[in-house]
Each structure stands twice: as C-alpha cells, then as structure tokens.
Amino acid sequence: MNIKETYAVITSDFVEAAHAFRLGQEAEGSQRLREGLDLLEPLLSSHPKAQVIFQLIPNMLAAQERHDWLGLADYLEHELSALLSQT
C-alpha cells in the first residue's frame, strides 16, 4: 500500500469514527479512532501539515474526555480529514 492509500484508509477510519460518535455509538467510534491514530502515528512526522495536526490532537482528546461526541466527530470528519488529504 502506498502512502496515499494509507492516508485514505486512515481518513476512512476517522470518518467512520465520526459517524459512530454522531449515532451515539461511543465504543465503535473510539475503536475506529484508535485504529486511525495507530496508523497515523508512525507517518505523522513526515506529513507536511504535521504541526497543525499535532495542535489539533489535544483538542480532540479534550472533546473525548468531555464526552463531547459531536465536537469530536467534527474534528475528525472535517478538520483532521481535510489535513490528511493534503498529502
């Protein structure tokens, strides 16, 4: 799998997580989020928008801690997915 395909899989995990969070399926959303983050972690340092992504992650985790599932879904589907597509 090339890098673009890998980012497409990661983005898909994040979008699926967002949909699960919006449907109130926190366990499914958290699982998809973890899968996406596990794939993203080793690639992040070479991503052109790595600094912006690093700044976004604490906001996402804070939303998760607050159980703000809709806010977390927005971060995943709109902000993070858009940044990942810029490869």
C-alpha positions in Angstrom: 0.0 0.0 0.0 1.4 3.4 -1.0 1.3 6.5 1.2 -1.8 8.0 -0.5 -3.7 4.7 0.0 -2.6 4.6 3.6 -3.8 8.1 4.3 -7.1 7.2 2.5 -7.5 4.2 5.0 -6.7 6.5 7.9 -9.2 9.1 6.7 -11.9 6.4 6.3 -11.3 5.3 9.9 -11.7 8.8 11.1 -14.9 9.4 9.1 -16.4 6.1 10.3 -15.5 7.1 13.9 -17.2 10.4 13.4 -20.4 8.8 12.1 -20.4 6.3 15.0 -19.9 9.2 17.5 -22.8 11.1 15.9 -25.0 8.0 16.2 -24.2 7.6 19.9 -22.0 4.6 19.4 -19.1 5.7 21.5 -17.4 2.3 21.8 -17.4 1.8 18.0 -16.3 5.4 17.5 -13.5 5.0 20.0 -12.3 1.8 18.3 -12.2 3.4 14.9 -10.4 6.5 16.3 -7.8 4.2 18.0 -7.3 2.3 14.7 -6.8 5.6 12.8 -4.4 7.0 15.3 -2.4 3.8 15.4 -1.9 4.0 11.6 -1.3 7.7 11.6 1.3 7.8 14.4 4.3 6.4 12.5 3.6 8.6 9.5 2.9 11.9 11.2 6.4 13.2 11.5 6.8 13.3 7.7 3.3 14.8 6.9 3.5 18.3 5.5 0.8 19.5 8.0 2.2 17.6 11.0 2.5 20.8 13.2 -1.2 21.6 12.6 -2.2 18.0 13.2 -0.2 17.9 16.5 -2.0 21.1 17.6 -5.4 19.5 16.8 -5.0 16.3 18.7 -5.2 17.8 22.2 -8.4 19.5 21.2 -9.8 16.1 20.0 -8.8 14.3 23.2 -10.3 17.1 25.3 -13.6 16.7 23.4 -13.4 13.0 24.0 -12.8 13.5 27.8 -15.7 15.8 28.0 -17.9 13.3 26.2 -18.5 15.9 23.5 -19.0 13.3 20.8 -20.4 15.8 18.3 -17.4 18.1 18.7 -15.0 15.2 18.4 -16.9 14.0 15.3 -16.5 17.4 13.7 -12.7 17.5 14.4 -12.4 14.0 12.9 -14.5 14.4 9.8 -13.9 18.0 8.9 -10.6 19.3 10.3 -8.4 16.2 10.6 -9.6 14.5 7.4 -9.1 17.7 5.4 -5.5 18.0 6.7 -4.7 14.3 5.9 -6.0 14.8 2.3 -3.2 17.4 1.8 -0.5 14.8 1.2 
